[in-house]
Amino acid sequence: MTPERIDEVRLYLLNLSRELTQYIEGKPEAQDACAILFELNMAKRDLAAIYDDFSMLVGNMIDNNEEVKIAGKGLIEKKSSYDRRAWQHKDLASAVASKLARMAIDMDTGEVTKTPEEVAIQILDYVQPSYWRVKELSNIGINADNYCETGELKTSIIVRKEAK
């Protein structure tokens, strides 16, 4: 297997896209177009399954939090995290607020360097409306797992295109 083989598949898909556009421009019967749409959806699912399987196999080859650069194209990252639920939001928010308040004091002078409002707004660096930002919490010494139930470890492979 080579990247060129995948390029061939991508070229085929580009040509298929053009053919489908021409097909629709020919004003086919809706029933016929829907039959093609159904088959295209099945192909999309097949490709997604192939991608997921291969992604998992590649993920087994690289270390957690490792980045593999693909020259001139982008990079592949592997990240792992636990499924977290049943958050103890009030307890965690209290721990974060307490930590941020202590961090807002200059230890050499005792001067308070942030207002209470600034500390409250800074809490948004650690939480989003629907989830807590676990890495950011860890950066200030708070283990999110102490404030929720953790499930299975999930691994994600992230593919990023190189910025131009």
C-alpha positions as CSV (number, residue, x, y, z in Angstrom):
1,M,0.0,0.0,0.0
2,T,1.2,3.5,-0.9
3,P,-0.1,7.0,-0.5
4,E,-0.4,7.0,-4.3
5,R,-3.0,4.2,-4.1
6,I,-5.2,6.4,-1.9
7,D,-4.6,9.3,-4.3
8,E,-6.1,7.1,-7.0
9,V,-9.2,6.5,-4.9
10,R,-9.5,10.2,-4.2
11,L,-9.3,11.0,-7.9
12,Y,-12.0,8.4,-8.6
13,L,-14.2,10.0,-6.0
14,L,-13.7,13.4,-7.5
15,N,-14.7,12.1,-10.9
16,L,-17.7,10.4,-9.3
17,S,-18.7,13.7,-7.8
18,R,-18.6,15.3,-11.3
19,E,-20.7,12.4,-12.7
20,L,-23.3,12.8,-10.0
21,T,-23.6,16.5,-10.6
22,Q,-24.1,15.8,-14.3
23,Y,-26.6,13.1,-13.5
24,I,-28.7,15.5,-11.4
25,E,-28.5,18.2,-14.1
26,G,-30.1,15.7,-16.4
27,K,-33.3,15.8,-14.2
28,P,-33.7,12.1,-13.3
29,E,-36.7,10.7,-11.5
30,A,-36.6,11.3,-7.8
31,Q,-36.9,7.5,-7.0
32,D,-33.8,6.8,-9.2
33,A,-31.8,9.6,-7.6
34,C,-32.8,8.4,-4.1
35,A,-31.6,4.9,-5.0
36,I,-28.2,6.3,-5.9
37,L,-28.2,8.4,-2.8
38,F,-28.9,5.3,-0.7
39,E,-25.9,3.5,-2.3
40,L,-23.7,6.5,-1.9
41,N,-24.6,6.6,1.8
42,M,-23.7,2.9,2.1
43,A,-20.3,3.6,0.4
44,K,-19.7,6.5,2.8
45,R,-20.4,4.1,5.8
46,D,-18.0,1.5,4.3
47,L,-15.3,4.1,3.9
48,A,-15.9,5.4,7.4
49,A,-15.5,1.9,8.8
50,I,-12.3,1.3,6.8
51,Y,-10.9,4.6,8.1
52,D,-11.9,3.9,11.7
53,D,-10.3,0.4,11.6
54,F,-7.1,1.7,9.9
55,S,-6.9,4.7,12.3
56,M,-7.1,2.4,15.3
57,L,-4.3,0.2,13.9
58,V,-2.1,3.2,13.2
59,G,-2.9,4.6,16.7
60,N,-1.5,1.4,18.2
61,M,1.8,2.2,16.4
62,I,2.3,5.6,18.0
63,D,2.6,6.8,21.6
64,N,-0.1,8.8,23.4
65,N,0.2,12.6,22.8
66,E,2.7,11.9,20.0
67,E,2.6,14.0,16.9
68,V,3.8,12.6,13.6
69,K,4.6,15.2,11.0
70,I,3.8,14.5,7.3
71,A,6.2,16.7,5.4
72,G,4.3,19.4,3.4
73,K,0.9,18.0,4.3
74,G,0.2,18.2,8.1
75,L,0.4,16.0,11.1
76,I,-1.2,13.1,12.9
77,E,-1.8,13.3,16.7
78,K,-2.8,10.6,19.1
79,K,-4.8,11.6,22.2
80,S,-6.4,9.6,24.9
81,S,-9.1,10.6,27.4
82,Y,-11.6,9.0,29.7
83,D,-15.3,9.2,29.3
84,R,-16.4,11.3,32.2
85,R,-19.9,11.7,33.6
86,A,-21.8,12.6,36.9
87,W,-19.7,15.7,37.4
88,Q,-19.7,17.3,40.8
89,H,-19.9,20.8,39.3
90,K,-20.2,22.8,42.5
91,D,-17.3,21.1,44.2
92,L,-15.1,21.4,41.2
93,A,-16.0,25.0,40.6
94,S,-15.2,25.7,44.2
95,A,-11.8,24.0,43.9
96,V,-11.0,26.0,40.7
97,A,-12.2,29.3,42.2
98,S,-10.1,28.7,45.4
99,K,-7.0,27.8,43.4
100,L,-7.4,30.8,41.1
101,A,-7.9,33.1,44.1
102,R,-4.7,31.8,45.6
103,M,-2.9,32.2,42.3
104,A,-4.1,35.9,42.1
105,I,-1.9,36.7,45.1
106,D,1.8,37.7,44.6
107,M,3.6,35.4,47.1
108,D,6.5,37.9,47.5
109,T,4.5,41.0,48.2
110,G,1.1,39.7,49.3
111,E,-0.5,41.9,46.7
112,V,-3.8,40.8,45.1
113,T,-3.1,40.9,41.4
114,K,-6.7,40.2,40.1
115,T,-10.1,41.4,41.1
116,P,-12.8,38.9,42.0
117,E,-14.5,39.5,38.7
118,E,-11.2,38.7,36.8
119,V,-10.9,35.5,38.8
120,A,-14.5,34.6,38.0
121,I,-14.0,35.2,34.3
122,Q,-10.8,33.2,34.4
123,I,-12.9,30.2,35.4
124,L,-14.0,30.1,31.8
125,D,-10.5,29.0,30.9
126,Y,-11.3,25.7,32.7
127,V,-14.9,25.0,31.8
128,Q,-17.1,25.2,28.7
129,P,-20.9,25.3,28.9
130,S,-21.2,21.5,28.4
131,Y,-17.9,20.2,29.7
132,W,-14.9,20.9,31.9
133,R,-11.5,21.4,30.2
134,V,-9.6,18.5,31.8
135,K,-6.1,19.5,30.4
136,E,-6.5,23.1,31.6
137,L,-7.6,21.9,35.1
138,S,-4.5,19.6,35.2
139,N,-2.3,22.6,34.4
140,I,-3.4,24.2,37.7
141,G,-3.0,21.0,39.7
142,I,-6.6,19.9,39.8
143,N,-7.4,16.3,38.9
144,A,-10.8,16.3,37.2
145,D,-11.2,12.6,37.9
146,N,-11.7,13.5,41.6
147,Y,-15.0,15.3,40.6
148,C,-16.7,12.8,38.3
149,E,-17.1,9.2,37.4
150,T,-14.7,8.0,34.7
151,G,-15.5,5.4,32.2
152,E,-13.4,3.7,29.5
153,L,-10.3,5.2,28.1
154,K,-11.0,6.5,24.5
155,T,-8.2,7.1,22.0
156,S,-8.6,9.6,19.1
157,I,-6.4,10.0,16.1
158,I,-6.5,13.6,14.9
159,V,-5.5,14.5,11.4
160,R,-4.6,18.1,10.8
161,K,-3.8,19.7,7.5
162,E,-0.8,22.0,7.4
163,A,-1.7,25.6,7.6
164,K,-0.9,27.6,4.5
